[in-house]
Amino acid sequence: MKQNDEEVKNESQETPSFNSVTDHYKNIIGVPTNKVDMKKMPRALRFFGYFVFAIMAACSFIFIIMYLLQFL
């Protein structure tokens, strides 16, 4: 029973509209408004997302280090 309550709670968490334009897009075009629950995604897709995020973070760190080394 507790798991069903959590699923209903997660499904009801919608991102509110910022202004009338985003409300229009949400109603007409169908922009997704529910927040993503990473634990419900397939394992391969989660690991791919973590891998891409880690690569971006590493490249950003390397860029900052190289930029600072330029001034030495």
CHARMM-style PDB file with segment names, atoms N, HN, CA, C and O in Angstrom:
ATOM      1  N   MET     1       0.823  -1.194   0.000  1.00  0.00      PROA
ATOM      2  CA  MET     1       0.000   0.000   0.000  1.00  0.00      PROA
ATOM      3  C   MET     1       0.864   1.253   0.000  1.00  0.00      PROA
ATOM      4  O   MET     1       0.529   2.246  -0.646  1.00  0.00      PROA
ATOM      5  N   LYS     2       1.974   1.205   0.725  1.00  0.00      PROA
ATOM      6  HN  LYS     2       2.246   0.398   1.250  1.00  0.00      PROA
ATOM      7  CA  LYS     2       2.841   2.369   0.805  1.00  0.00      PROA
ATOM      8  C   LYS     2       3.458   2.702  -0.551  1.00  0.00      PROA
ATOM      9  O   LYS     2       3.615   3.875  -0.890  1.00  0.00      PROA
ATOM     10  N   GLN     3       3.809   1.675  -1.328  1.00  0.00      PROA
ATOM     11  HN  GLN     3       3.682   0.722  -1.052  1.00  0.00      PROA
ATOM     12  CA  GLN     3       4.399   1.907  -2.647  1.00  0.00      PROA
ATOM     13  C   GLN     3       3.400   2.594  -3.577  1.00  0.00      PROA
ATOM     14  O   GLN     3       3.791   3.477  -4.341  1.00  0.00      PROA
ATOM     15  N   ASN     4       2.133   2.216  -3.533  1.00  0.00      PROA
ATOM     16  HN  ASN     4       1.816   1.499  -2.913  1.00  0.00      PROA
ATOM     17  CA  ASN     4       1.114   2.860  -4.363  1.00  0.00      PROA
ATOM     18  C   ASN     4       0.958   4.325  -3.999  1.00  0.00      PROA
ATOM     19  O   ASN     4       0.776   5.168  -4.876  1.00  0.00      PROA
ATOM     20  N   ASP     5       1.028   4.636  -2.703  1.00  0.00      PROA
ATOM     21  HN  ASP     5       1.176   3.950  -1.990  1.00  0.00      PROA
ATOM     22  CA  ASP     5       0.934   6.030  -2.266  1.00  0.00      PROA
ATOM     23  C   ASP     5       2.094   6.847  -2.799  1.00  0.00      PROA
ATOM     24  O   ASP     5       1.926   8.000  -3.197  1.00  0.00      PROA
ATOM     25  N   GLU     6       3.305   6.225  -2.803  1.00  0.00      PROA
ATOM     26  HN  GLU     6       3.442   5.289  -2.480  1.00  0.00      PROA
ATOM     27  CA  GLU     6       4.482   6.937  -3.314  1.00  0.00      PROA
ATOM     28  C   GLU     6       4.366   7.177  -4.814  1.00  0.00      PROA
ATOM     29  O   GLU     6       4.751   8.241  -5.300  1.00  0.00      PROA
ATOM     30  N   GLU     7       3.835   6.195  -5.560  1.00  0.00      PROA
ATOM     31  HN  GLU     7       3.522   5.331  -5.165  1.00  0.00      PROA
ATOM     32  CA  GLU     7       3.668   6.364  -7.000  1.00  0.00      PROA
ATOM     33  C   GLU     7       2.680   7.473  -7.304  1.00  0.00      PROA
ATOM     34  O   GLU     7       2.914   8.273  -8.210  1.00  0.00      PROA
ATOM     35  N   VAL     8       1.580   7.539  -6.563  1.00  0.00      PROA
ATOM     36  HN  VAL     8       1.390   6.889  -5.827  1.00  0.00      PROA
ATOM     37  CA  VAL     8       0.592   8.601  -6.767  1.00  0.00      PROA
ATOM     38  C   VAL     8       1.203   9.941  -6.419  1.00  0.00      PROA
ATOM     39  O   VAL     8       0.955  10.933  -7.104  1.00  0.00      PROA
ATOM     40  N   LYS     9       1.997   9.984  -5.364  1.00  0.00      PROA
ATOM     41  HN  LYS     9       2.198   9.178  -4.807  1.00  0.00      PROA
ATOM     42  CA  LYS     9       2.646  11.231  -4.954  1.00  0.00      PROA
ATOM     43  C   LYS     9       3.631  11.697  -6.025  1.00  0.00      PROA
ATOM     44  O   LYS     9       3.687  12.886  -6.339  1.00  0.00      PROA
ATOM     45  N   ASN    10       4.422  10.750  -6.597  1.00  0.00      PROA
ATOM     46  HN  ASN    10       4.376   9.784  -6.342  1.00  0.00      PROA
ATOM     47  CA  ASN    10       5.391  11.106  -7.635  1.00  0.00      PROA
ATOM     48  C   ASN    10       4.702  11.573  -8.910  1.00  0.00      PROA
ATOM     49  O   ASN    10       5.196  12.483  -9.576  1.00  0.00      PROA
ATOM     50  N   GLU    11       3.577  10.974  -9.261  1.00  0.00      PROA
ATOM     51  HN  GLU    11       3.175  10.235  -8.720  1.00  0.00      PROA
ATOM     52  CA  GLU    11       2.879  11.353 -10.475  1.00  0.00      PROA
ATOM     53  C   GLU    11       2.211  12.718 -10.351  1.00  0.00      PROA
ATOM     54  O   GLU    11       1.988  13.388 -11.360  1.00  0.00      PROA
ATOM     55  N   SER    12       1.887  13.140  -9.128  1.00  0.00      PROA
ATOM     56  HN  SER    12       2.068  12.596  -8.308  1.00  0.00      PROA
ATOM     57  CA  SER    12       1.195  14.412  -8.958  1.00  0.00      PROA
ATOM     58  C   SER    12       2.159  15.596  -8.879  1.00  0.00      PROA
ATOM     59  O   SER    12       1.710  16.740  -8.803  1.00  0.00      PROA
ATOM     60  N   GLN    13       3.466  15.352  -8.894  1.00  0.00      PROA
ATOM     61  HN  GLN    13       3.831  14.423  -8.956  1.00  0.00      PROA
ATOM     62  CA  GLN    13       4.436  16.443  -8.827  1.00  0.00      PROA
ATOM     63  C   GLN    13       4.649  17.011 -10.218  1.00  0.00      PROA
ATOM     64  O   GLN    13       5.498  16.529 -10.968  1.00  0.00      PROA
ATOM     65  N   GLU    14       3.887  18.024 -10.560  1.00  0.00      PROA
ATOM     66  HN  GLU    14       3.197  18.415  -9.951  1.00  0.00      PROA
ATOM     67  CA  GLU    14       4.025  18.667 -11.865  1.00  0.00      PROA
ATOM     68  C   GLU    14       4.742  19.994 -11.706  1.00  0.00      PROA
ATOM     69  O   GLU    14       4.616  20.668 -10.684  1.00  0.00      PROA
ATOM     70  N   THR    15       5.482  20.350 -12.715  1.00  0.00      PROA
ATOM     71  HN  THR    15       5.585  19.803 -13.545  1.00  0.00      PROA
ATOM     72  CA  THR    15       6.154  21.632 -12.740  1.00  0.00      PROA
ATOM     73  C   THR    15       5.129  22.704 -13.093  1.00  0.00      PROA
ATOM     74  O   THR    15       4.450  22.592 -14.113  1.00  0.00      PROA
ATOM     75  N   PRO    16       5.006  23.740 -12.267  1.00  0.00      PROA
ATOM     76  CA  PRO    16       4.007  24.769 -12.574  1.00  0.00      PROA
ATOM     77  C   PRO    16       4.419  25.600 -13.793  1.00  0.00      PROA
ATOM     78  O   PRO    16       5.602  25.702 -14.119  1.00  0.00      PROA
ATOM     79  N   SER    17       3.432  26.186 -14.453  1.00  0.00      PROA
ATOM     80  HN  SER    17       2.472  26.104 -14.189  1.00  0.00      PROA
ATOM     81  CA  SER    17       3.700  27.030 -15.614  1.00  0.00      PROA
ATOM     82  C   SER    17       4.347  28.330 -15.170  1.00  0.00      PROA
ATOM     83  O   SER    17       3.954  28.929 -14.169  1.00  0.00      PROA
ATOM     84  N   PHE    18       5.349  28.755 -15.935  1.00  0.00      PROA
ATOM     85  HN  PHE    18       5.668  28.268 -16.748  1.00  0.00      PROA
ATOM     86  CA  PHE    18       6.076  29.981 -15.610  1.00  0.00      PROA
ATOM     87  C   PHE    18       5.275  31.219 -16.009  1.00  0.00      PROA
ATOM     88  O   PHE    18       5.210  32.194 -15.260  1.00  0.00      PROA
ATOM     89  N   ASN    19       4.672  31.172 -17.186  1.00  0.00      PROA
ATOM     90  HN  ASN    19       4.725  30.380 -17.795  1.00  0.00      PROA
ATOM     91  CA  ASN    19       3.850  32.280 -17.665  1.00  0.00      PROA
ATOM     92  C   ASN    19       2.843  31.740 -18.679  1.00  0.00      PROA
ATOM     93  O   ASN    19       2.715  30.525 -18.835  1.00  0.00      PROA
ATOM     94  N   SER    20       2.141  32.616 -19.357  1.00  0.00      PROA
ATOM     95  HN  SER    20       2.245  33.603 -19.230  1.00  0.00      PROA
ATOM     96  CA  SER    20       1.099  32.173 -20.280  1.00  0.00      PROA
ATOM     97  C   SER    20       1.676  31.433 -21.496  1.00  0.00      PROA
ATOM     98  O   SER    20       1.007  30.572 -22.068  1.00  0.00      PROA
ATOM     99  N   VAL    21       2.896  31.759 -21.888  1.00  0.00      PROA
ATOM    100  HN  VAL    21       3.440  32.458 -21.424  1.00  0.00      PROA
ATOM    101  CA  VAL    21       3.502  31.091 -23.042  1.00  0.00      PROA
ATOM    102  C   VAL    21       3.788  29.631 -22.715  1.00  0.00      PROA
ATOM    103  O   VAL    21       3.467  28.747 -23.509  1.00  0.00      PROA
ATOM    104  N   THR    22       4.388  29.369 -21.557  1.00  0.00      PROA
ATOM    105  HN  THR    22       4.648  30.088 -20.913  1.00  0.00      PROA
ATOM    106  CA  THR    22       4.664  27.982 -21.185  1.00  0.00      PROA
ATOM    107  C   THR    22       3.371  27.213 -20.939  1.00  0.00      PROA
ATOM    108  O   THR    22       3.309  26.012 -21.202  1.00  0.00      PROA
ATOM    109  N   ASP    23       2.352  27.882 -20.445  1.00  0.00      PROA
ATOM    110  HN  ASP    23       2.403  28.858 -20.231  1.00  0.00      PROA
ATOM    111  CA  ASP    23       1.053  27.233 -20.267  1.00  0.00      PROA
ATOM    112  C   ASP    23       0.467  26.863 -21.632  1.00  0.00      PROA
ATOM    113  O   ASP    23      -0.119  25.792 -21.786  1.00  0.00      PROA
ATOM    114  N   HSD    24       0.623  27.747 -22.623  1.00  0.00      PROA
ATOM    115  HN  HSD    24       1.099  28.617 -22.498  1.00  0.00      PROA
ATOM    116  CA  HSD    24       0.156  27.471 -23.982  1.00  0.00      PROA
ATOM    117  C   HSD    24       0.876  26.253 -24.558  1.00  0.00      PROA
ATOM    118  O   HSD    24       0.235  25.351 -25.097  1.00  0.00      PROA
ATOM    119  N   TYR    25       2.210  26.222 -24.446  1.00  0.00      PROA
ATOM    120  HN  TYR    25       2.731  26.955 -24.008  1.00  0.00      PROA
ATOM    121  CA  TYR    25       2.971  25.085 -24.947  1.00  0.00      PROA
ATOM    122  C   TYR    25       2.568  23.792 -24.253  1.00  0.00      PROA
ATOM    123  O   TYR    25       2.480  22.739 -24.884  1.00  0.00      PROA
ATOM    124  N   LYS    26       2.325  23.881 -22.952  1.00  0.00      PROA
ATOM    125  HN  LYS    26       2.397  24.736 -22.440  1.00  0.00      PROA
ATOM    126  CA  LYS    26       1.931  22.686 -22.209  1.00  0.00      PROA
ATOM    127  C   LYS    26       0.596  22.161 -22.695  1.00  0.00      PROA
ATOM    128  O   LYS    26       0.417  20.948 -22.812  1.00  0.00      PROA
ATOM    129  N   ASN    27      -0.350  23.053 -22.982  1.00  0.00      PROA
ATOM    130  HN  ASN    27      -0.204  24.038 -22.887  1.00  0.00      PROA
ATOM    131  CA  ASN    27      -1.690  22.633 -23.396  1.00  0.00      PROA
ATOM    132  C   ASN    27      -1.766  22.253 -24.875  1.00  0.00      PROA
ATOM    133  O   ASN    27      -2.432  21.277 -25.220  1.00  0.00      PROA
ATOM    134  N   ILE    28      -1.106  22.995 -25.743  1.00  0.00      PROA
ATOM    135  HN  ILE    28      -0.565  23.788 -25.462  1.00  0.00      PROA
ATOM    136  CA  ILE    28      -1.226  22.783 -27.180  1.00  0.00      PROA
ATOM    137  C   ILE    28      -0.203  21.767 -27.698  1.00  0.00      PROA
ATOM    138  O   ILE    28      -0.571  20.813 -28.383  1.00  0.00      PROA
ATOM    139  N   ILE    29       1.059  21.965 -27.379  1.00  0.00      PROA
ATOM    140  HN  ILE    29       1.358  22.740 -26.823  1.00  0.00      PROA
ATOM    141  CA  ILE    29       2.109  21.124 -27.926  1.00  0.00      PROA
ATOM    142  C   ILE    29       2.305  19.861 -27.092  1.00  0.00      PROA
ATOM    143  O   ILE    29       2.632  18.809 -27.641  1.00  0.00      PROA
ATOM    144  N   GLY    30       2.113  19.945 -25.799  1.00  0.00      PROA
ATOM    145  HN  GLY    30       1.847  20.800 -25.353  1.00  0.00      PROA
ATOM    146  CA  GLY    30       2.254  18.781 -24.940  1.00  0.00      PROA
ATOM    147  C   GLY    30       3.628  18.637 -24.327  1.00  0.00      PROA
ATOM    148  O   GLY    30       4.224  17.562 -24.388  1.00  0.00      PROA
ATOM    149  N   VAL    31       4.135  19.690 -23.745  1.00  0.00      PROA
ATOM    150  HN  VAL    31       3.652  20.564 -23.696  1.00  0.00      PROA
ATOM    151  CA  VAL    31       5.423  19.664 -23.082  1.00  0.00      PROA
ATOM    152  C   VAL    31       5.303  18.829 -21.809  1.00  0.00      PROA
ATOM    153  O   VAL    31       4.353  19.022 -21.051  1.00  0.00      PROA
ATOM    154  N   PRO    32       6.242  17.900 -21.545  1.00  0.00      PROA
ATOM    155  CA  PRO    32       6.155  17.095 -20.327  1.00  0.00      PROA
ATOM    156  C   PRO    32       6.329  17.961 -19.079  1.00  0.00      PROA
ATOM    157  O   PRO    32       7.215  18.814 -19.023  1.00  0.00      PROA
ATOM    158  N   THR    33       5.480  17.735 -18.089  1.00  0.00      PROA
ATOM    159  HN  THR    33       4.760  17.043 -18.134  1.00  0.00      PROA
ATOM    160  CA  THR    33       5.520  18.558 -16.887  1.00  0.00      PROA
ATOM    161  C   THR    33       5.914  17.777 -15.650  1.00  0.00      PROA
ATOM    162  O   THR    33       6.202  18.384 -14.618  1.00  0.00      PROA
ATOM    163  N   ASN    34       5.939  16.456 -15.713  1.00  0.00      PROA
ATOM    164  HN  ASN    34       5.706  15.963 -16.551  1.00  0.00      PROA
ATOM    165  CA  ASN    34       6.309  15.665 -14.547  1.00  0.00      PROA
ATOM    166  C   ASN    34       7.819  15.604 -14.422  1.00  0.00      PROA
ATOM    167  O   ASN    34       8.540  15.540 -15.418  1.00  0.00      PROA
ATOM    168  N   LYS    35       8.289  15.625 -13.174  1.00  0.00      PROA
ATOM    169  HN  LYS    35       7.704  15.677 -12.364  1.00  0.00      PROA
ATOM    170  CA  LYS    35       9.720  15.527 -12.933  1.00  0.00      PROA
ATOM    171  C   LYS    35      10.169  14.087 -13.170  1.00  0.00      PROA
ATOM    172  O   LYS    35       9.407  13.144 -12.960  1.00  0.00      PROA
ATOM    173  N   VAL    36      11.414  13.935 -13.607  1.00  0.00      PROA
ATOM    174  HN  VAL    36      12.033  14.702 -13.778  1.00  0.00      PROA
ATOM    175  CA  VAL    36      11.950  12.621 -13.935  1.00  0.00      PROA
ATOM    176  C   VAL    36      12.418  11.928 -12.660  1.00  0.00      PROA
ATOM    177  O   VAL    36      13.137  12.518 -11.853  1.00  0.00      PROA
ATOM    178  N   ASP    37      12.007  10.680 -12.484  1.00  0.00      PROA
ATOM    179  HN  ASP    37      11.423  10.201 -13.140  1.00  0.00      PROA
ATOM    180  CA  ASP    37      12.481   9.864 -11.371  1.00  0.00      PROA
ATOM    181  C   ASP    37      13.538   8.923 -11.923  1.00  0.00      PROA
ATOM    182  O   ASP    37      13.212   7.959 -12.615  1.00  0.00      PROA
ATOM    183  N   MET    38      14.806   9.196 -11.621  1.00  0.00      PROA
ATOM    184  HN  MET    38      15.071   9.979 -11.058  1.00  0.00      PROA
ATOM    185  CA  MET    38      15.908   8.425 -12.191  1.00  0.00      PROA
ATOM    186  C   MET    38      15.878   6.965 -11.758  1.00  0.00      PROA
ATOM    187  O   MET    38      16.381   6.105 -12.482  1.00  0.00      PROA
ATOM    188  N   LYS    39      15.304   6.663 -10.599  1.00  0.00      PROA
ATOM    189  HN  LYS    39      14.895   7.361 -10.011  1.00  0.00      PROA
ATOM    190  CA  LYS    39      15.293   5.286 -10.107  1.00  0.00      PROA
ATOM    191  C   LYS    39      14.348   4.402 -10.912  1.00  0.00      PROA
ATOM    192  O   LYS    39      14.478   3.178 -10.879  1.00  0.00      PROA
ATOM    193  N   LYS    40      13.396   4.997 -11.637  1.00  0.00      PROA
ATOM    194  HN  LYS    40      13.290   5.991 -11.663  1.00  0.00      PROA
ATOM    195  CA  LYS    40      12.453   4.218 -12.431  1.00  0.00      PROA
ATOM    196  C   LYS    40      12.933   3.995 -13.863  1.00  0.00      PROA
ATOM    197  O   LYS    40      12.319   3.232 -14.608  1.00  0.00      PROA
ATOM    198  N   MET    41      14.024   4.652 -14.252  1.00  0.00      PROA
ATOM    199  HN  MET    41      14.523   5.271 -13.647  1.00  0.00      PROA
ATOM    200  CA  MET    41      14.526   4.517 -15.613  1.00  0.00      PROA
ATOM    201  C   MET    41      15.309   3.206 -15.758  1.00  0.00      PROA
ATOM    202  O   MET    41      15.815   2.683 -14.764  1.00  0.00      PROA
ATOM    203  N   PRO    42      15.416   2.671 -16.970  1.00  0.00      PROA
ATOM    204  CA  PRO    42      16.209   1.447 -17.180  1.00  0.00      PROA
ATOM    205  C   PRO    42      17.668   1.667 -16.804  1.00  0.00      PROA
ATOM    206  O   PRO    42      18.198   2.771 -16.933  1.00  0.00      PROA
ATOM    207  N   ARG    43      18.304   0.607 -16.339  1.00  0.00      PROA
ATOM    208  HN  ARG    43      17.874  -0.290 -16.234  1.00  0.00      PROA
ATOM    209  CA  ARG    43      19.670   0.704 -15.823  1.00  0.00      PROA
ATOM    210  C   ARG    43      20.644   1.219 -16.888  1.00  0.00      PROA
ATOM    211  O   ARG    43      21.496   2.055 -16.590  1.00  0.00      PROA
ATOM    212  N   ALA    44      20.526   0.733 -18.112  1.00  0.00      PROA
ATOM    213  HN  ALA    44      19.833   0.053 -18.354  1.00  0.00      PROA
ATOM    214  CA  ALA    44      21.449   1.157 -19.173  1.00  0.00      PROA
ATOM    215  C   ALA    44      21.309   2.652 -19.454  1.00  0.00      PROA
ATOM    216  O   ALA    44      22.308   3.339 -19.667  1.00  0.00      PROA
ATOM    217  N   LEU    45      20.088   3.151 -19.455  1.00  0.00      PROA
ATOM    218  HN  LEU    45      19.277   2.593 -19.281  1.00  0.00      PROA
ATOM    219  CA  LEU    45      19.863   4.573 -19.703  1.00  0.00      PROA
ATOM    220  C   LEU    45      20.390   5.430 -18.550  1.00  0.00      PROA
ATOM    221  O   LEU    45      20.941   6.508 -18.774  1.00  0.00      PROA
ATOM    222  N   ARG    46      20.220   4.951 -17.326  1.00  0.00      PROA
ATOM    223  HN  ARG    46      19.772   4.076 -17.144  1.00  0.00      PROA
ATOM    224  CA  ARG    46      20.755   5.684 -16.168  1.00  0.00      PROA
ATOM    225  C   ARG    46      22.271   5.766 -16.244  1.00  0.00      PROA
ATOM    226  O   ARG    46      22.847   6.835 -16.044  1.00  0.00      PROA
ATOM    227  N   PHE    47      22.934   4.622 -16.538  1.00  0.00      PROA
ATOM    228  HN  PHE    47      22.467   3.753 -16.701  1.00  0.00      PROA
ATOM    229  CA  PHE    47      24.389   4.620 -16.616  1.00  0.00      PROA
ATOM    230  C   PHE    47      24.888   5.487 -17.760  1.00  0.00      PROA
ATOM    231  O   PHE    47      25.925   6.138 -17.630  1.00  0.00      PROA
ATOM    232  N   PHE    48      24.171   5.510 -18.881  1.00  0.00      PROA
ATOM    233  HN  PHE    48      23.329   4.982 -18.987  1.00  0.00      PROA
ATOM    234  CA  PHE    48      24.549   6.392 -19.983  1.00  0.00      PROA
ATOM    235  C   PHE    48      24.461   7.855 -19.544  1.00  0.00      PROA
ATOM    236  O   PHE    48      25.352   8.647 -19.851  1.00  0.00      PROA
ATOM    237  N   GLY    49      23.401   8.216 -18.833  1.00  0.00      PROA
ATOM    238  HN  GLY    49      22.677   7.573 -18.583  1.00  0.00      PROA
ATOM    239  CA  GLY    49      23.254   9.583 -18.339  1.00  0.00      PROA
ATOM    240  C   GLY    49      24.351   9.954 -17.360  1.00  0.00      PROA
ATOM    241  O   GLY    49      24.906  11.050 -17.423  1.00  0.00      PROA
ATOM    242  N   TYR    50      24.664   9.028 -16.447  1.00  0.00      PROA
ATOM    243  HN  TYR    50      24.213   8.137 -16.396  1.00  0.00      PROA
ATOM    244  CA  TYR    50      25.747   9.294 -15.493  1.00  0.00      PROA
ATOM    245  C   TYR    50      27.081   9.425 -16.218  1.00  0.00      PROA
ATOM    246  O   TYR    50      27.905  10.264 -15.856  1.00  0.00      PROA
ATOM    247  N   PHE    51      27.298   8.591 -17.250  1.00  0.00      PROA
ATOM    248  HN  PHE    51      26.628   7.909 -17.544  1.00  0.00      PROA
ATOM    249  CA  PHE    51      28.542   8.640 -18.014  1.00  0.00      PROA
ATOM    250  C   PHE    51      28.688   9.983 -18.737  1.00  0.00      PROA
ATOM    251  O   PHE    51      29.754  10.597 -18.698  1.00  0.00      PROA
ATOM    252  N   VAL    52      27.634  10.430 -19.387  1.00  0.00      PROA
ATOM    253  HN  VAL    52      26.769   9.931 -19.419  1.00  0.00      PROA
ATOM    254  CA  VAL    52      27.677  11.706 -20.114  1.00  0.00      PROA
ATOM    255  C   VAL    52      27.904  12.857 -19.144  1.00  0.00      PROA
ATOM    256  O   VAL    52      28.697  13.757 -19.423  1.00  0.00      PROA
ATOM    257  N   PHE    53      27.213  12.834 -18.004  1.00  0.00      PROA
ATOM    258  HN  PHE    53      26.569  12.103 -17.778  1.00  0.00      PROA
ATOM    259  CA  PHE    53      27.395  13.890 -17.005  1.00  0.00      PROA
ATOM    260  C   PHE    53      28.823  13.887 -16.472  1.00  0.00      PROA
ATOM    261  O   PHE    53      29.411  14.952 -16.285  1.00  0.00      PROA
ATOM    262  N   ALA    54      29.391  12.704 -16.224  1.00  0.00      PROA
ATOM    263  HN  ALA    54      28.914  11.839 -16.376  1.00  0.00      PROA
ATOM    264  CA  ALA    54      30.759  12.611 -15.720  1.00  0.00      PROA
ATOM    265  C   ALA    54      31.761  13.129 -16.749  1.00  0.00      PROA
ATOM    266  O   ALA    54      32.722  13.806 -16.385  1.00  0.00      PROA
ATOM    267  N   ILE    55      31.549  12.822 -18.024  1.00  0.00      PROA
ATOM    268  HN  ILE    55      30.768  12.272 -18.320  1.00  0.00      PROA
ATOM    269  CA  ILE    55      32.441  13.316 -19.080  1.00  0.00      PROA
ATOM    270  C   ILE    55      32.373  14.843 -19.159  1.00  0.00      PROA
ATOM    271  O   ILE    55      33.402  15.506 -19.286  1.00  0.00      PROA
ATOM    272  N   MET    56      31.162  15.397 -19.083  1.00  0.00      PROA
ATOM    273  HN  MET    56      30.326  14.858 -18.979  1.00  0.00      PROA
ATOM    274  CA  MET    56      31.028  16.869 -19.124  1.00  0.00      PROA
ATOM    275  C   MET    56      31.711  17.513 -17.925  1.00  0.00      PROA
ATOM    276  O   MET    56      32.370  18.543 -18.066  1.00  0.00      PROA
ATOM    277  N   ALA    57      31.557  16.912 -16.743  1.00  0.00      PROA
ATOM    278  HN  ALA    57      31.021  16.075 -16.629  1.00  0.00      PROA
ATOM    279  CA  ALA    57      32.189  17.466 -15.544  1.00  0.00      PROA
ATOM    280  C   ALA    57      33.713  17.383 -15.655  1.00  0.00      PROA
ATOM    281  O   ALA    57      34.408  18.332 -15.292  1.00  0.00      PROA
ATOM    282  N   ALA    58      34.236  16.262 -16.153  1.00  0.00      PROA
ATOM    283  HN  ALA    58      33.671  15.492 -16.447  1.00  0.00      PROA
ATOM    284  CA  ALA    58      35.680  16.108 -16.301  1.00  0.00      PROA
ATOM    285  C   ALA    58      36.236  17.099 -17.324  1.00  0.00      PROA
ATOM    286  O   ALA    58      37.285  17.702 -17.098  1.00  0.00      PROA
ATOM    287  N   CYS    59      35.540  17.266 -18.438  1.00  0.00      PROA
ATOM    288  HN  CYS    59      34.688  16.776 -18.621  1.00  0.00      PROA
ATOM    289  CA  CYS    59      35.996  18.224 -19.455  1.00  0.00      PROA
ATOM    290  C   CYS    59      35.963  19.653 -18.923  1.00  0.00      PROA
ATOM    291  O   CYS    59      36.856  20.447 -19.219  1.00  0.00      PROA
ATOM    292  N   SER    60      34.950  19.980 -18.149  1.00  0.00      PROA
ATOM    293  HN  SER    60      34.224  19.336 -17.909  1.00  0.00      PROA
ATOM    294  CA  SER    60      34.876  21.317 -17.560  1.00  0.00      PROA
ATOM    295  C   SER    60      36.027  21.541 -16.591  1.00  0.00      PROA
ATOM    296  O   SER    60      36.637  22.610 -16.581  1.00  0.00      PROA
ATOM    297  N   PHE    61      36.322  20.539 -15.781  1.00  0.00      PROA
ATOM    298  HN  PHE    61      35.827  19.670 -15.790  1.00  0.00      PROA
ATOM    299  CA  PHE    61      37.429  20.645 -14.832  1.00  0.00      PROA
ATOM    300  C   PHE    61      38.752  20.804 -15.564  1.00  0.00      PROA
ATOM    301  O   PHE    61      39.572  21.639 -15.181  1.00  0.00      PROA
ATOM    302  N   ILE    62      38.969  20.026 -16.600  1.00  0.00      PROA
ATOM    303  HN  ILE    62      38.303  19.348 -16.911  1.00  0.00      PROA
ATOM    304  CA  ILE    62      40.201  20.122 -17.385  1.00  0.00      PROA
ATOM    305  C   ILE    62      40.301  21.489 -18.061  1.00  0.00      PROA
ATOM    306  O   ILE    62      41.384  22.070 -18.119  1.00  0.00      PROA
ATOM    307  N   PHE    63      39.188  22.003 -18.569  1.00  0.00      PROA
ATOM    308  HN  PHE    63      38.308  21.531 -18.522  1.00  0.00      PROA
ATOM    309  CA  PHE    63      39.191  23.328 -19.191  1.00  0.00      PROA
ATOM    310  C   PHE    63      39.598  24.406 -18.191  1.00  0.00      PROA
ATOM    311  O   PHE    63      40.395  25.286 -18.517  1.00  0.00      PROA
ATOM    312  N   ILE    64      39.058  24.341 -16.985  1.00  0.00      PROA
ATOM    313  HN  ILE    64      38.411  23.626 -16.721  1.00  0.00      PROA
ATOM    314  CA  ILE    64      39.397  25.349 -15.964  1.00  0.00      PROA
ATOM    315  C   ILE    64      40.866  25.252 -15.600  1.00  0.00      PROA
ATOM    316  O   ILE    64      41.534  26.278 -15.471  1.00  0.00      PROA
ATOM    317  N   ILE    65      41.386  24.042 -15.432  1.00  0.00      PROA
ATOM    318  HN  ILE    65      40.843  23.208 -15.536  1.00  0.00      PROA
ATOM    319  CA  ILE    65      42.805  23.867 -15.103  1.00  0.00      PROA
ATOM    320  C   ILE    65      43.686  24.398 -16.224  1.00  0.00      PROA
ATOM    321  O   ILE    65      44.665  25.096 -15.959  1.00  0.00      PROA
ATOM    322  N   MET    66      43.358  24.082 -17.468  1.00  0.00      PROA
ATOM    323  HN  MET    66      42.564  23.515 -17.683  1.00  0.00      PROA
ATOM    324  CA  MET    66      44.159  24.569 -18.604  1.00  0.00      PROA
ATOM    325  C   MET    66      44.093  26.091 -18.706  1.00  0.00      PROA
ATOM    326  O   MET    66      45.089  26.735 -19.035  1.00  0.00      PROA
ATOM    327  N   TYR    67      42.932  26.665 -18.426  1.00  0.00      PROA
ATOM    328  HN  TYR    67      42.123  26.142 -18.159  1.00  0.00      PROA
ATOM    329  CA  TYR    67      42.786  28.118 -18.476  1.00  0.00      PROA
ATOM    330  C   TYR    67      43.647  28.782 -17.411  1.00  0.00      PROA
ATOM    331  O   TYR    67      44.295  29.796 -17.669  1.00  0.00      PROA
ATOM    332  N   LEU    68      43.649  28.204 -16.214  1.00  0.00      PROA
ATOM    333  HN  LEU    68      43.123  27.381 -16.004  1.00  0.00      PROA
ATOM    334  CA  LEU    68      44.465  28.786 -15.143  1.00  0.00      PROA
ATOM    335  C   LEU    68      45.945  28.604 -15.404  1.00  0.00      PROA
ATOM    336  O   LEU    68      46.734  29.480 -15.050  1.00  0.00      PROA
ATOM    337  N   LEU    69      46.352  27.496 -16.013  1.00  0.00      PROA
ATOM    338  HN  LEU    69      45.711  26.785 -16.301  1.00  0.00      PROA
ATOM    339  CA  LEU    69      47.752  27.269 -16.321  1.00  0.00      PROA
ATOM    340  C   LEU    69      48.255  28.211 -17.404  1.00  0.00      PROA
ATOM    341  O   LEU    69      49.462  28.417 -17.528  1.00  0.00      PROA
ATOM    342  N   GLN    70      47.375  28.770 -18.167  1.00  0.00      PROA
ATOM    343  HN  GLN    70      46.395  28.603 -18.067  1.00  0.00      PROA
ATOM    344  CA  GLN    70      47.750  29.688 -19.240  1.00  0.00      PROA
ATOM    345  C   GLN    70      48.394  30.952 -18.677  1.00  0.00      PROA
ATOM    346  O   GLN    70      49.229  31.567 -19.340  1.00  0.00      PROA
ATOM    347  N   PHE    71      48.018  31.343 -17.467  1.00  0.00      PROA
ATOM    348  HN  PHE    71      47.340  30.843 -16.928  1.00  0.00      PROA
ATOM    349  CA  PHE    71      48.507  32.595 -16.892  1.00  0.00      PROA
ATOM    350  C   PHE    71      49.779  32.402 -16.067  1.00  0.00      PROA
ATOM    351  O   PHE    71      50.302  33.382 -15.534  1.00  0.00      PROA
ATOM    352  N   LEU    72      50.292  31.189 -15.942  1.00  0.00      PROA
ATOM    353  HN  LEU    72      49.868  30.394 -16.374  1.00  0.00      PROA
ATOM    354  CA  LEU    72      51.522  30.975 -15.164  1.00  0.00      PROA
ATOM    355  C   LEU    72      52.751  31.189 -15.976  1.00  0.00      PROA
ATOM    356  OT1 LEU    72      53.862  31.048 -15.465  1.00  0.00      PROA
TER     357      LEU     72
END
